[in-house]
Amino acid sequence: MDPGNRLGGLPWTGRGTLRYPAAVAPDLSTPGNVLRISSMRSVRLAFTVALLLALGHPLAPGWTGEFRIETDVFVDDGKEPAVETLTIFSEGVVYDFLLTGVEEITVFDQQRERLVLLDTKRKVKTELTFDSLLQYVAQMKVQLSEAKREALLAEELEVQSDDAGWLTLTNGEVTYRAEGTRPKYAEAATEYQRFADWYARLNAMREGNPPPFARIRLNAELASRGVVPKTIERTIVQQRGLQQKTQTLRSQHLANWRLSQTDRKQIDRAGTYLVSFTDVPFRDYLQLPAAAAANSTPEP
């Protein structure tokens, strides 16, 4: 994950009240509709291969669709991470584990076009379809105030890169600086971009977070260079009356191109929770005290 959204931070300025879309999806408590991780691995691998080939990406020898990224997020000049996460990519599904505070697991399922959030303390889950996320972001775009549209829509971002390998996107109010690393398998850059885009949209739905457009633009720039992030810094500057407030979030990402047995047990644990946790609407999920207090961490 990278700086931005679960840590909350400076709110975006819009007008009106955004409505959370109702996610209409299969009942995950019904055995026929449950994501069965172990039995579906071969199917998911075939889907991932087919998707990459359809997108025109030749498969590199040894590519299995599996890798992991550990992320530490720091606020301003902080020396200790405020947030730690583990993100596991496995055969078309991504499992994002929040390791600080109340554990939350986010399951990103490309084939079923959905995101499922799991609160392990309250034993509840909520599901959002990709369509519902797109509807919410479209509504957010419409409701941005005129004064903030240019800054937050990221349409006028200036893109620069230097000899040291740093990429900068800025419009004066929002600035991203990123250093990438070339993955062992080229396909990983596309896989990461796809997940990071949807996760940015998801986190835009959490209170106090900015719209996802600048982050999505950064994701595209990184993917076009064939890299995954190693370091990302996000700085937001806001004018409040006569005062100017600045906040910088910095994330460090460590990628590994092989999953451990512990990682596979984490995947199986998430699969068990998908079956056993109580399903609640997204709005209710956010209003649960444990989830609401813990889940202001950054996007991937």
C-alpha positions, 0 to 999 in steps of 0.5 A: 500500500502506499501513502494516502487513504487508510491514514485519512489525512486532509479531507477533500472538498466537495459539495453535497452528500455522497451516497454509498452505493448498495452492492448487489452480489451473491450471498457469500454464506451460500456454499455455491457462491463461496470463494473456495481458495484451495479448489479454485487455484488452477481455475484462477491461474488459467484466468490470469494467464488468459487475461494477460494474453488478452491484454497483449502481455506475453508470459515470462518463463516461470511466471505463476501470478504469485508475489507478495509486497510488504509495506510500511507507511510513515507520517511526515518525519516519523521514524516508526511506521504508522501502518504496516500491511502485507499484500499477497497476489495469488492467481488472479486474487489479491489479499491485503492484510492490515497488520496494525490496529484492528486487522482488516483483510481486503480480498480483491477478486478480478474474476468476480469483479468485487472487493470484499472487506473482512473485519476480523475482530467483529467477524463481519464482511462487506462486499463492493462490486466494481460497478458500485465503486465506479458509480461512487467515484463518478458521483464524487467527480460531479460533486467536487467544488469548482475551486478544487476540481483542477487540483483533485481531478489530476487532469493538469498534473505535471510529470517529471523524472530525474536521472536518479529514477524518481518520478514526480507528479504535481499540480502544486496542491497534490504531489506524488514522488515515486521510486520504482523497482523492476519486478522479476516478472514483467506481468507483475507491474500490470497486476499491481497497477490493476489492484492499486487502481481499484484500491484507490477507488475503494479508499476514496469512499472512506471518510477524510480521504481525497479522490483517487484520480492523482493516484490512478495517474501515478499507477499508470505512469509506474506501469508504463515504465514496467516497475512496481513502487519501492518508495512513494511520497504523497504531499497535500497542501491545503489553504485554510483561511490564512494558514497553509497546512501540509501533510506528507505520507511516505511508504516503503515497499518490499516485494518478494517473488515467491510465496511462503507456506505462511502466506498460503495459510494466510490465504486459506484463513481469508477464505475461511472468513469469507465463508463464516463472517456475517455479511453487512452493508458497506455503510454499516461496516464503516460505522462499526466502531472497530472498523471505523477507528482502525481503517484510515490507512493508505492505499496500496 
